[in-house]
């Protein structure tokens, strides 16, 4: 790996994802132009790359300049957002989402094992059942209507019922 | 003249360079160095962020352009950039005149 490639790799790592592609491509072109110009003066590619790196300064310092501008808003509102999206943060976010999805899948699996088969769409409703007359009320309506007061000694049975609906397409 | 002495004037220099012709980053740096007989030793790493700031402010536009097998990001001054250059140039002349008056009086 040449010095220029190492430099560009360090620069890429230090930059936020949103702006690295263009910036790295531009600095890569800078190296190519510099090597071509130095070749006309009789300087070899390796030496030309070393001179160019000296003039550009360290990759992290170059990235810091751009990051400072991004964070200050000097490169627009999008720049601030872009500066926040680094590789490390993106990996962390993807990891959190993956864990959340995996946990959701486990919970959904446990629920589906106790619920009736739901080939299309199944929705759970909480209902209150009056044990005296077998009336079934939506839980919220039952509480508002005072069904419970019908016989305070006999508590309402609260159950979850599963309603499956089939969607047909014309 | 090194980077610290140029701080605050880099954007003016870049606008002035682009007023002459549209150019890519490396050519801009080389042109400025040549015009100053090598006296302007720009921190080359500061040029690209400065060009980004000028672009974000609407003073320059840029686009990739094919140059043989290579692609170069070419910068061009906008109308807004021309007005900015004009006012910055006036400000610079005022500063030089004012500092000159003080130095000559001492």
HADDOCK unambig.tbl for C-alpha pairs under 7 A between the chains (distance, minus, plus):
assign (segid A and resid 26 and name CA) (segid B and resid 73 and name CA) 6.57 0.50 0.50
assign (segid A and resid 29 and name CA) (segid B and resid 72 and name CA) 6.53 0.50 0.50
assign (segid A and resid 30 and name CA) (segid B and resid 26 and name CA) 5.62 0.50 0.50
assign (segid A and resid 33 and name CA) (segid B and resid 26 and name CA) 6.70 0.50 0.50
assign (segid A and resid 55 and name CA) (segid B and resid 43 and name CA) 6.30 0.50 0.50
assign (segid A and resid 55 and name CA) (segid B and resid 44 and name CA) 5.70 0.50 0.50
assign (segid A and resid 56 and name CA) (segid B and resid 43 and name CA) 6.42 0.50 0.50
assign (segid A and resid 56 and name CA) (segid B and resid 44 and name CA) 4.81 0.50 0.50
assign (segid A and resid 56 and name CA) (segid B and resid 45 and name CA) 4.24 0.50 0.50
assign (segid A and resid 57 and name CA) (segid B and resid 45 and name CA) 6.10 0.50 0.50
assign (segid A and resid 62 and name CA) (segid B and resid 45 and name CA) 5.62 0.50 0.50
assign (segid A and resid 65 and name CA) (segid B and resid 49 and name CA) 6.63 0.50 0.50
assign (segid A and resid 66 and name CA) (segid B and resid 49 and name CA) 5.51 0.50 0.50
assign (segid A and resid 74 and name CA) (segid B and resid 53 and name CA) 6.07 0.50 0.50
assign (segid A and resid 75 and name CA) (segid B and resid 52 and name CA) 6.87 0.50 0.50
assign (segid A and resid 75 and name CA) (segid B and resid 53 and name CA) 5.66 0.50 0.50
assign (segid A and resid 75 and name CA) (segid B and resid 56 and name CA) 5.03 0.50 0.50
assign (segid A and resid 76 and name CA) (segid B and resid 56 and name CA) 6.19 0.50 0.50
